[in-house]
Amino acid sequence: MTRATRVMALALSTMMLGPALGSAQQAVGPGVEFTAPDKIKWVKNAAGTEETAVLAGDPNKAGPYVIRLRWLPGNMSRPHFHPNDRHFVVIEGTWWLGAGEKYDPDHTTPAGPGTYVFHKAGAIHYDGAKKEPVVIQVWGMGPNTSTPAEKK
């Protein structure tokens, strides 16, 4: 399956999950719903370094999901990988991207609003926010797990 086909299949699956998203959604008509930005429920992690909003599906279960992540300033992940492909779009701020087992935040690549990013299953990477918060939208297949892969 080509990457374009995977993206289209994931987008269509996401649209079909719409009715399962709860009361924050508003119906436009049969099969068309939306969630206004002020109705998106953000949940801060225990460390206080990021916030997550689940838009569709459940990232902890098998199947497609869509989430938004808000990385707070200074929050960078350490090298890790995921078992499934993941697709991203940067919505706000600058998302800093690095690849490989050696953590080196000074040699990351900036990705600004509108940028599409693809993480192939098993690819070791690290990423995050530096001086400003960044909001990214993630499309993937759950369960969304992460395996540490840093070599020091």
N, C-alpha and C positions, 0 to 999 in steps of 0.2 A: 504494500500500500504506500503510495507516495505521501510526502509530508502534506501537500495540499489536500489530498483526500482525507487524511487523518484530521486535519484542522476542520474541514467541512463536516465530517462525521461528528466531531466533538461539538461543534457549534449547533448542529441540528439536535443532538442529544440534549444539550443544555436548554434549548428552546422548549423541548418536550417536558423538561423538569419544572417548568414555570409554575404549574398549579401546586407543587409541593413546597413552595417557598414561604408560605405563611401570610399573615395578615398585613405585612408591610407593603405587599404588592397591591396595585390598583389595576382594575380591568379596564381596557379600552373597548374591548369587544371580544367575541368568542375567539379564544386562542391568542389574544394579544394582551399582555400585562407588562407593567413596569414598576420599578421601585425608585422613588425619588431619592436623591442623595441624602436628604435630611431624615429619611426613614430607614437608612441602612444602619444596622446594629453592629457597632464595633465592640470587640472584646479585647481588653489588654491582657497580655501574657503575664505570668507570675513574676517574671524578672522586670517587668515594666519597660521592656525595650522595643516592643512592637504591638500592633493591634491587628486583629483579624476580623473580617466580615465574610460570612458564608452567604453567597448569593444563590447558589443552586447545588443540589446534591448534598452529600456528606463526605468530606475529605477523609474521614476515618473509616469509611466503608468502601467495599468494592463498587465501582461504577464511576461515571463522570461527575465532576464537581467543578464549580467556579467559585473562587474566593478572591477577596481583595486583601492585600497586606499593606499596612502602613508601618514602614521601618522608621523608628525614631532616630534622631541624630546620634551618630557614634555607634550605631548597632551594625556590626558586620558578623556574618556567620563564619565559621571555620570550615576548612575543606571537608566536603561531604558529597554524597551522591544519593539519587533517588532511583527506585526500581522501575519507574515508568517515565515516559516522555512527559515533559511539561512545557506549556506555551504561556508566554507572558506578554503584556503590553504595559509600558510605563505610562501612568496617568498623570502624576504630578512629581516634580522634583527630579533629582538625578540619582539613578540606581547605578552603583559601582559594581562591576563584574570582574571576577578573576577565575582562572582555571588552573587545575593541577593540585598536587598533594602538599605543596609548600605554601603556607599562608604568607602573602606579601601584599598588604593593602595599598602600599605605595605604588604598585604596578598594576592597578586595576583600570578598567576601561569604563568611561562614563556612558550611560545610556539615558537620554532625556525623554521628555513627554512625547508619546506617539511611537516610540521605538518598540518593535517586536523582537522578542528574544525567545530562542528555543533551547531547552536543555534536554539533550538526548539521555535516555535511560542509561544509568551507569556512569555518566560523565562526571568526573570529579570537578567541583567548582566551589566558589565562595562568593558572597555578594553582600550588599547592604547599603546603608546610608552613611554619609560622612558628616557634613556640616549642616545639612537640612533634612527634614523628613522626606520620604519618598513613598508614593502610593503605586503599587503594581497590581495588576489583575492577572490571576493565574487560572489556567484551564488545564485539567489533568484527569487521570483515572486513578481512583483510590484503590486501596488505602494509600494515603499520602504519608510515606515514611521516609526517614532520612538516616543514612549510615555514615558515621564519622570516617574520614579517610586522610587525616592529616599526618604527614611525616615530618618530624622535627629534626 
